[in-house]
Amino acid sequence: MVIEEPGGILSLVDHVLSKLAVGNIAFNTPERMGIQETETVELLLSTKESTEQLAAEVKGRPVATAEGVRVAPEMEADLKGQGFKIEAVTPSKQVVSNLQRTRWAWTVTAIKDGKQNLDLSLSARIQVQGKDSPFVVKTFTKTIEVQVDIWGKIVALMKEHGQWLWTTVLVPAWLWWRNRKKKATTLGPPSQGS
């Protein structure tokens, strides 16, 4: 038998939420990416470690932090963004420990240039008596603005394949352009009429 408080199931959810532990999070925020460039976005959560300790462990920079995030025994993290291909490296739903940090990670590939947004959210999955499925309550959301630049990919290719690109594409293209320009000046302007 389930005894509901006055106000029904929502009051019970609010009561459970007020009793949740409080934790800290840190996550990396890629500010610039090249088109087709891939980065790993990582989120760390702990009920024991400070935001500074978590930030020191996050791979990649810059890092953003938040403290006072409500933490349930089971949490779900999600990362979305229309201008990106996003693949989860870790499960989105994870059980949280009081003794060690919990880690979520995603590989993010930029597929559209310009200003793009990544939306990061962290939700508490709360089991309430008498319900088969948990209530999912967002405890943290953040929009990360990323400038996606087509030139980043070109620069990366130049660094990786610079010698090959220089000798097989750029030098022949420059020689062709120079010869074409030379021929145009040698022939002079076309004659008028007949």
C-alpha positions as CSV (number, residue, x, y, z in Angstrom):
1,M,0.0,0.0,0.0
2,V,1.3,3.4,-0.9
3,I,0.5,6.3,1.4
4,E,0.7,9.6,-0.5
5,E,1.3,12.9,1.3
6,P,-1.1,15.8,1.0
7,G,-0.5,17.3,-2.4
8,G,0.0,13.9,-4.0
9,I,3.0,12.4,-5.7
10,L,4.5,15.8,-6.6
11,S,4.9,16.7,-2.9
12,L,6.6,13.3,-2.4
13,V,9.0,14.1,-5.3
14,D,9.7,17.5,-3.8
15,H,10.4,15.9,-0.4
16,V,12.8,13.4,-2.0
17,L,14.5,16.2,-3.9
18,S,15.0,18.3,-0.7
19,K,16.8,15.3,0.9
20,L,19.2,14.7,-2.0
21,A,23.0,15.0,-1.4
22,V,24.8,18.1,-2.9
23,G,27.8,17.6,-5.2
24,N,30.2,19.5,-7.4
25,I,30.9,19.1,-11.1
26,A,33.5,20.2,-13.6
27,F,33.5,19.9,-17.4
28,N,35.5,21.0,-20.3
29,T,34.1,23.6,-22.7
30,P,35.6,23.6,-26.2
31,E,35.4,27.3,-27.3
32,R,36.7,26.8,-30.9
33,M,36.7,23.8,-33.2
34,G,37.6,23.2,-36.8
35,I,35.0,21.6,-39.1
36,Q,35.2,17.8,-38.9
37,E,37.5,18.2,-35.9
38,T,36.8,15.8,-33.0
39,E,37.2,16.6,-29.3
40,T,36.2,14.8,-26.1
41,V,33.8,16.5,-23.7
42,E,34.1,15.2,-20.2
43,L,31.9,15.8,-17.1
44,L,33.0,14.8,-13.6
45,L,30.7,14.7,-10.6
46,S,31.7,14.2,-6.9
47,T,30.0,14.6,-3.5
48,K,33.3,14.8,-1.8
49,E,35.8,16.6,-4.0
50,S,35.9,20.4,-4.5
51,T,35.3,22.0,-7.9
52,E,39.1,22.8,-8.0
53,Q,40.0,19.2,-7.5
54,L,37.6,18.1,-10.2
55,A,38.7,20.8,-12.6
56,A,42.3,19.6,-12.3
57,E,41.2,16.1,-13.4
58,V,39.1,17.1,-16.4
59,K,40.9,16.5,-19.8
60,G,41.0,19.5,-22.1
61,R,40.7,23.2,-21.4
62,P,39.0,25.5,-20.6
63,V,37.1,24.0,-17.7
64,A,33.8,25.2,-16.2
65,T,32.6,24.2,-12.7
66,A,29.4,24.3,-10.7
67,E,28.8,23.6,-7.0
68,G,25.7,22.8,-5.1
69,V,24.3,20.4,-7.7
70,R,21.6,18.0,-6.4
71,V,22.8,14.4,-6.6
72,A,20.6,11.3,-6.6
73,P,21.9,7.7,-6.3
74,E,21.3,7.4,-10.0
75,M,22.1,10.3,-12.4
76,E,21.8,10.8,-16.1
77,A,24.0,13.2,-18.2
78,D,23.2,14.2,-21.7
79,L,25.0,16.3,-24.3
80,K,23.2,17.5,-27.5
81,G,24.0,19.9,-30.3
82,Q,22.6,20.2,-33.8
83,G,25.9,21.3,-35.4
84,F,27.7,18.2,-34.0
85,K,27.9,14.5,-34.3
86,I,28.0,13.3,-30.7
87,E,28.8,9.8,-29.5
88,A,28.6,8.7,-25.9
89,V,31.8,7.1,-24.5
90,T,30.3,6.2,-21.2
91,P,26.7,5.2,-20.3
92,S,24.3,8.2,-19.9
93,K,22.7,6.7,-16.8
94,Q,25.1,5.9,-13.9
95,V,25.0,5.0,-10.3
96,V,26.7,7.6,-8.1
97,S,29.1,6.7,-5.3
98,N,29.9,8.9,-2.3
99,L,33.4,7.5,-2.3
100,Q,34.6,8.3,-5.8
101,R,33.8,10.6,-8.7
102,T,31.4,9.7,-11.5
103,R,32.6,10.4,-15.1
104,W,30.7,10.9,-18.3
105,A,32.4,11.5,-21.7
106,W,31.4,12.1,-25.3
107,T,33.3,12.4,-28.6
108,V,32.1,15.5,-30.4
109,T,32.7,16.1,-34.1
110,A,31.9,19.5,-35.6
111,I,29.8,19.1,-38.8
112,K,28.5,22.6,-39.3
113,D,30.5,25.8,-39.3
114,G,29.6,29.1,-37.5
115,K,28.4,29.6,-33.9
116,Q,27.1,26.3,-32.6
117,N,25.7,25.3,-29.2
118,L,26.3,22.2,-27.1
119,D,23.6,21.7,-24.4
120,L,24.9,19.8,-21.4
121,S,22.4,18.5,-18.8
122,L,22.6,16.5,-15.6
123,S,19.4,14.9,-14.2
124,A,18.5,13.1,-11.0
125,R,16.6,9.8,-11.5
126,I,14.3,9.5,-8.5
127,Q,12.5,6.3,-7.6
128,V,9.2,7.2,-5.9
129,Q,7.2,4.5,-4.1
130,G,4.5,2.8,-6.2
131,K,5.9,4.0,-9.5
132,D,7.5,1.7,-12.1
133,S,9.5,4.3,-13.8
134,P,11.6,7.0,-12.1
135,F,11.0,10.7,-12.1
136,V,13.8,12.5,-14.0
137,V,14.5,15.9,-12.6
138,K,17.2,18.2,-14.2
139,T,19.6,19.4,-11.6
140,F,22.0,21.2,-13.9
141,T,21.9,22.6,-17.5
142,K,24.5,24.6,-19.4
143,T,24.7,25.9,-23.0
144,I,28.3,25.9,-24.3
145,E,28.9,28.2,-27.3
146,V,31.4,26.8,-29.8
147,Q,32.8,28.7,-32.8
148,V,33.3,26.1,-35.5
149,D,35.7,27.3,-38.2
150,I,36.5,25.8,-41.5
151,W,40.1,27.1,-41.4
152,G,40.8,25.0,-38.3
153,K,40.6,21.8,-40.5
154,I,42.8,23.4,-43.2
155,V,45.5,24.3,-40.7
156,A,45.4,20.9,-39.1
157,L,45.8,19.3,-42.5
158,M,48.7,21.6,-43.3
159,K,50.4,20.6,-40.0
160,E,49.8,16.9,-40.6
161,H,50.4,16.7,-44.3
162,G,52.2,20.0,-45.0
163,Q,55.1,18.6,-47.0
164,W,52.9,16.4,-49.2
165,L,50.3,19.2,-49.7
166,W,53.0,21.8,-50.6
167,T,54.8,19.7,-53.2
168,T,51.8,18.0,-54.9
169,V,49.1,20.7,-54.8
170,L,50.2,24.2,-53.9
171,V,53.5,24.5,-55.9
172,P,51.9,23.0,-59.2
173,A,48.9,25.2,-58.8
174,W,51.1,28.3,-58.4
175,L,53.2,27.3,-61.4
176,W,50.1,26.8,-63.5
177,W,48.7,30.2,-62.5
178,R,52.1,31.9,-63.1
179,N,52.4,30.4,-66.6
180,R,48.9,31.3,-67.5
181,K,49.4,34.9,-66.4
182,K,52.7,35.1,-68.4
183,K,51.0,33.8,-71.6
184,A,48.3,36.3,-71.3
185,T,50.7,39.3,-71.1
186,T,52.8,37.9,-74.0
187,L,49.9,37.6,-76.3
188,G,48.6,41.1,-75.5
189,P,45.0,42.2,-75.8
190,P,42.8,40.6,-78.4
191,S,42.5,42.6,-81.7
192,Q,39.3,44.6,-82.4
193,G,37.1,43.6,-85.3
194,S,38.3,42.4,-88.8
